[in-house]
Amino acid sequence: MRQLLFAAVVSTTVAVAAVGDQNPPTQPAPSADPYLNNPAAGAAAFPLAAPAGKDSNARAVAPAGAINQGPFSPSTWKYGPAFNPPPAATTWNPVKLKMQQGTKLTGGTLFSATDPATYCAMANAGYDFIWTEMQHDQRDWQAVARMWRTCPHARAVPGVRVAYTDEREIQHAMDAGALVVVVPTVDTVAEAIEARNWTYFPPLGTRSSGGGQAFDANMWGGVPGGYRSTINDNVVLILMIETLEGLANSDEIARVPGVTAVFAASSDLGNFSGFRQGTPDYERAVNIVHDSAVKAGIRLCGPLAWRDRPDFTCFQAGSEIAAIARGVAAELGPLANTQGRPQAGPFARSRVP
């Protein structure tokens, strides 16, 4: 009995340790503060600190050796080199690399699943990135973060369509480890700039450095050059043009620095225009988005059905539900849907499909 009890305790301990290894503690974001986590707390000297109880006049006068001299002004501030990428830093996000090369890439849509096993199966099925749906599904960010950290180095990188242009939505996505951010219904240049600002760290954007699992060594903390210094050069930002207002402003939206691609939203271009795909008015709307991307020199995205349409190189594929149905049909071939047909009961068929 003692031996059995000892074995059970050992097994439980090993199991707990294994689970713990899968979810390491979040590492803090790197900081430009040299006194952060000071091992000699309470004994540090701050030679450039303001004198106790006195106005240092720092707003008007810079310390000796400062790059930014004269009165303080955000408009003239020269951004420092603390987070410059190393000179030899290269692109480590395979989706960004394909975008730069202009080759075709696909995103598989994870519409409603929250099970990490389902996510990981999709992420290793052959897509370039996983389009985790946060606009039309009710899942929360905790579920998304759990799925992404379960298999962070799967073949497809984690991506997401957020609900709208918002600091909370995009900050949650980036801190959880998103490498592709898709923003829907972008109507104005101001919205495009807002989406860019929350996606990118300074100096291009205004994303705050608060940490998150994106900084973990098991995710992107160990990438060449470091995550904080290189993510601006590796994140992919896709803005969706879906409305008549978005079409009117698509040229300016596509030219916003930091926008990697624009997406011609096949369903909502019909929804907002009132015309079905294939009609002249609908095709005109698609061509407006096409022209904006071409003139801005950025990539053009659309549904997978448009993979042969000129200049489209980025595509959204179907959901995990559709993928399962297609996979089963392909696997079974002529054996699909050949069940017996009882004459009575819940499985009786009143007619042959």
N, C-alpha and C positions, 0 to 999 in steps of 0.2 A: 504493500500500500504506500509506504514512504517513497519507494522508487517511482511509482506511478505519479505521486504528487510532485516529486522533484522534476520529473520529465515534463509535467504539465506547466510548472512554473517556468522552466527553461524555455519551453516552446512559446509561452506567452511573452516572455522577455524578448526573444528573438523576433517575434512578430511585431511587437511594439517598436523595437529598434528599426526594423525594416520600414515600417510606416513612417517613422521619424526621419529616416534617410531620404524618403521621397519628397518630403516637404521641409527643406532646410529653412532656418530663420531668415527673414528678409534682411539683406545687407543695407546699411544706410547709404544714401547717395553721397558721392564724393563732394567735398566742400573746398572752397577757396580759403577758408579760415584756418590758418596754421595752428591755432590754439585749440581746435576741436579735439576732444578726447585727450586733453593734456594729461600726461602721466604724473605731472607734478602739480596737481591742482592746489591752488592756494599759495603757490610759491613762484608763479610766473611773473615775468617782467613784461610790460607793454610800452616799449620806448616811444611809440608814436601816438600813444593815447592822450586824450585831452587832459590837462591838469585838473586835479580834483577841485570841484566847486567853481571853476572858471569857464568863461565863454572862450573857446579856442579860436573863434572866428573862422572855422573850417568852411563855412558857406562862401566866404569871400576869398580866403587865402588857402592854397594847397600846401601840404608839407613839402619839404625839400626832396627832390628826386621824383615827385609825382609826374606821371605822364599828362594828366589833365590839370593844367594850370589855369589861373584866373578864377573868376566867380563860377560857382557850380551851376551847370545847366544840362539837363538831360538831352537837349537838342544838339549840343556840341560835344557830348561825352564820347571819348574814344574808347571803344570796347577793348578790354585787356586780353592778354594771351593765355590766361590760366587754363582755358579749355580748348585751345587749338588742337586739332588732330595732329598726330605725328606726321612728319614729312612723307614717310613711306606708307601711310595708311591707305588701304584699298577697300573696295566695296565688299562687305561681308553678307549683305542681304541678297539672296539669289533673285528675288523678285525685282529689286532695284537694278540689279545687274542686267536682267532681261529687258527691263524698261530702257536702260541706256543703250542696249544693243538693238532695240527695235524688233525683237523677235516676239512671237505670239505667246501669251501666257494665260492661264485659266485659274479661276477661283471657284472652288467647290462651296456650295452654300450649306452651312449648318443652320437650319432654320429653327428647330425647336428642341433638339436633344441637349441634355445637360450631363449625360453620362460620359466621363472621360474616355471610356473604352470606345464609344461611338465616335467621339471626336478624333481620337488617335487613329482609328480605322480610316476615317475620311482623310486625315492628314497624311496617311501613307498610301493612299489609293492612286496617286498619280497627278494630283493638282499641284499648282505652284504655290497657292496660298488658300487658306480657308476663310471664307466670307462668313464670319459669325454674325448672325442676324440679331441686332439690338434695336432696330426701328420698329419691326412688326411682331416681335415676340416678347413675351412677358418675363423671360429669365432675368436674373440679376447679375451684377458684376462679380459677385463672389463665385457663382457657378462658372462664369467665363474664365476667371483667373485660375480656378482649380483645373479646368480642362486644359488650359494652355500650359500650365506647369507640369502636367503629367507626362507629356512627350514634347518638350520644347524644341528638340532638334529633329523632329519628324521631317519628312521630305518637303511637306508644305508648311510655309511659315504662318504664324497666327495673324489673321486680319479680322477686321470688324466693320460692319456698317453701323455707325452710331445713330441715335435717334434724331439728333439735330445738332446744329452748330452751338456748342455749349462747353464751357470750361470743365464742368463736372464730368460730362460724358467723355470728352476727348482725353482729359487728364486720367480718368479711370482706365481708359483703353491703353494709353501709353505706359502708365505705371505698371499695368498688368503684363506688358510685354508685346503689345501690338507692333507689327512691322508694316502693316498696310492699314490705312484708315480711309474709309469711304464715308463721305458726308452727303446726305440726301438733300433734295430740294433747295439747292443754292440758287438764290434769285438775284443777288446783288454783289457788287464788288466788296461792300462792307462785310457781308456774310463770308465771302471767300477769304478775306483778310483775317476775320475772326477765327475761321477754321484753321488757317495757316498758323496763326499766333499760338493757339492752344496745342498744336501738334509739335512745334519746333521750340527748342531751347533758344535763349538769346545767343547771338544778336539778331537772328532772323525772326524769332518768335518771342512769346512771353510765357512759355511753359515753365512752371516753377519746379525746382529740384527738391522734391520731398521724399524721394525714395520709392519703394515698391519692388515687386518681385522681378521687374525688368532688370534691376541692378544685381540680382543674385548671380553667383558664379555658375549655377546650373542653367541659367537662361542666357543673358547677354553680358553679364559682368566680366566674362573672360574674353570678349571679342578683341581682335587686333586693334590696338589703339585705345581701348577702353570705351565703354558704352556712352558715358556723358560726352566725350570728345568726338565721337563718330556717328551718333544716332542721327544727327541732322543730315548727314550725307547718305544715310541708309534707309530712312523711313520713306514710305510711298504714300502720298496724299492724292486721293481721287475725289473729285467733286462731281456730283450728279446734276445734270441739267434736265429738268422735268416739266417746268412751267413756261407759260408764255413770257413772263417777266424774266425768267432765267435765259430764255432764248434771246430776248432783247439785249441782255447784258453779257452774253456768253463770250464775246471777243475780249472784253475787259477782264472777266472772271478767269479766262484761260491764261491771261498774261500776268496774273498775280505771282510774284516770286515764291517758290516753294511748292506750287501746284505741279504735281507730276503728270496728271492726266485728267481729262474730263470724260464723263460717262453719259452717253445718250440713252436716257432711261426709256426703254421700249414701251413698257406698259403705261407709265404716267405721261409720256408725250401724247399718247392717244387719249388718256384720261383728261388731260388739261386742254387738248386741242379740239377734241370732239370728232376726230377722224381715225379710221382704222388703218393699221399697217398696210402699206401697198398703195394707198391712195396718194394723189399728188400733194395734197396739203400736209399729210403726215410725213411723207418723204422729204418735203421741203424743210420741216422742222429738224429731222435727223441731219440733213445736209448742212443746216446752219451750225449745228454742234461740230460736225466734221470740219467745216471751214475754219471755225474758231481754233480747233486743235492744230490744224495744219499751219495757220498763220502764226500761232504762238510757238510752234516747234515742240509741242508736248504730245503725249500719247493719247490715243482715242480708244475708249472702252464701250462695250455693249454686251448684249446677251450672246451666249455661245452660238445661237443660231445664225449670228452675223459673222461668223469666223472667216467667211470668204468675201465679206464686203470690203471694198477698197479702203485702205489706211487704218482699219480696225486691227489692233494688236493685243487687246486686253479684254477678257471675256468672263462673264459670270455664268457658271454652269448651274445645274439643278440642285435641289435639296437632297439631304440624306435620305428622305423618304422616297424620292424619285430614283435615287441611285440604287437603293435596295431593290426596288421593283424592277429596274432595268437589269441589275445583276442577276437576280433570280431567273428572270425570263431568259437571259443569255445562257445561264448555267443549265437550265432544264431543257431548253429547246422544245422539241415536240412533246416532251413529258409535262410541260406546264399546263395547269388547269385541266387535268384529266381525271379529276376525282370521280368516285362513284356517285350515282344519283339516287338517293333513297326516294321512295314513293311518299313517305310521310315524315313528319318531324321537322326540326328547325333547319335541317340541311336539304330539304326537298326543294327541287327547282321546278317552278311552274312553267318555265320555258327554257329552251336551249339558247345560250347567249350567241 
